[in-house]
Amino acid sequence: MAKDLAYYVKKFSKRSVVGKMGLNVSPGAPNKPILLLSVIEMIATRQIVRNQIPLSAELIATFLKLWSHLEPVRKPDIGLPFYHLTSDGFWHYQMKLGFESLIAAKVKIRTPSTIRETVEYADLDNELWTLLQNPQDRTVLTHVLINSWFNERTQDIESLLQVNAFAELQDQLQRTGGKVYQPEELKDEQAVIVRDGAFRKIVVSTYNHTCAFCGLQILDSLGQNIVDGSHIKPFSQFYDDRINNGLSLCKNHHWAFDRFWFTIDDDYTIIVADNLREVSPNAKPMREFRGDRINLPAQEQYYPRQDSLQWHRDEFLRRAA
C-alpha cells in the first residue's frame, strides 16, 4: 500500500478495535492523538525542523498544555504514547549508543526518564515527514485527529495550537527571576523536565550563549549550542531555579565546576584548584584563568548570587582540604 496522504489519514483516524488500522488504541484513550497534535504543532511553528523528535522539555510542555484542556480528568503520561506509537508502524525509536539491544530484547521503554536516558529521538516515516512539511497536508492530518478524537472541541484546539506553552513558561520565569520550589512541587517527573529545560535555556540566553568561564560560543543553524545552563547551588539539594543561581558553561567547564575544580570569588574572579595535572596543547589551560573575571550577563540582576557563590567556594575549600 502506498504511503500517501490517504494512508496516513487512515492511520490517524479513530478506530474502536485494538490492532486494526488506526492509532491502535481503545476508545477514550487519546494519548497518541494528543502527542501527534503536539508534534504537528511543533513542526508548524518550526520548533521541530528535522525528522528527529527527542522527548524534549518543549515537547512535554506542548503535550501537557493540550492534555490539560482535552483530558483534564486523567493524569498525563507522555511516556506511554511516545513508546506505544512504535506499534503503529510510522513512529520509530533511534536508540542512544550502547542501548541498541533494548529494542531487539523488546524492552518497554516508556517512562519519561528511561526514554530520555536511552532513546536519542523518535523519527517518522520519511513519507509522513514529507507530508507534514506541506501546510495543506499538515492541516488535513490535524483535522483528522481533531475530528476523530475531539470533534466537540474543534475551536478550542485550534486556538490552543497557537500557544507556545514552553515559551510562556520561560517568559513567566524571566519576569519573576525564577523560582525556589517546594519538594511537593517536584513529584511530577514531566513537570520537572519542563522546569529544568526552561531554567537552562533562560540561563544560556542570559549569558548570550557564551561560557562564563572561557568565553566559548558555538551555535549551529538549528540554534543548538555548546554551553549548558548549570546550577551553582545544586538543584537536588536546594531546589533553587532562580536565574541568579545559574551559570552558562561549556561542556568541559560545566563538568569541572560540578566537580569543584574551580570556583568563583565574590568579585567574580576565578579560583582554580591547585591539585590539577593538566595538559592542554591546543587550548588555554584552566590554571591560566586564575584571577580572570568571568563573563557576566548584560543585566546585573542576573549576576551570580553571592550566597550561591559562597556555598560553592565553601565546598571547594572543604574538598581541597
C-alpha positions, 0 to 999 in steps of 0.5 A: 500500500502506498504511503500517501496522504490517504494512508496516513489519514487512515492511520490517524483516524479513530478506530474502536478495535485494538490492532486494526488500522488506526492509532491502535488504541481503545476508545477514550484513550487519546494519548497518541492523538494528543502527542501527534497534535503536539508534534504537528504543532511543533513542526508548524511553528518550526520548533521541530525542523528535522525528522528527529523528535527527542522527548524534549522539555518543549515537547512535554510542555506542548503535550501537557498544555493540550492534555490539560484542556482535552483530558483534564480528568486523567493524569498525563503520561507522555511516556506511554504514547511516545513508546506505544506509537512504535506499534503503529508502524510510522513512529520509530525509536533511534536508540542512544549508543550502547542501548541498541539491544533494548529494542531487539530484547523488546524492552518497554521503554516508556517512562519519561526518564528511561526514554530520555536516558536511552532513546536519542529521538523518535523519527517518522516515516520519511513519507509522513515527514514529507507530508507534514512539511506541506501546510495543506497536508499538515492541516488535513492530518490535524483535522483528522485527529481533531475530528476523530478524537475531539470533534466537540472541541474543534475551536478550542484546539485550534486556538490552543495550537497557537500557544507556545506553552514552553515559551510562556513558561520561560517568559513567566520565569524571566519576569519573576527571576525564577523560582525556589520550589517546594519538594511537593512541587517536584513529584511530577517527573514531566513537570520537572523536565519542563522546569529544568529545560526552561531554567537552562535555556533562560540561563544560556540566553542570559549569558548570550550563549557564551561560557562564563568561564572561557568565553566559548560560543558555538551555535549551529543553524538549528540554534543548538549550542555548546554551553549548558545552563548549570546550577551553582547551588545544586538543584537536588539539594536546594531546589533553587531555579532562580536565574541568579543561581545559574551559570552558562558553561561549556561542556568541559567547564560545566563538568569541572565546576560540578566537580569543584575544580574551580570556583568563583570569588565574590568579585567574580574572579576565578579560583582554580584548584591547585591539585590539577595535572593538566595538559592542554596543547591546543587550548588555554589551560584552566590554571591560566584563568586564575584571577580572570573575571568571568563573563557576566550577563548584560543585566546585573540582576542576573549576576551570580548570587553571592550566597550561591557563590559562597556555598560553592567556594565553601565546598571547594575549600572543604574538598581541597582540604 
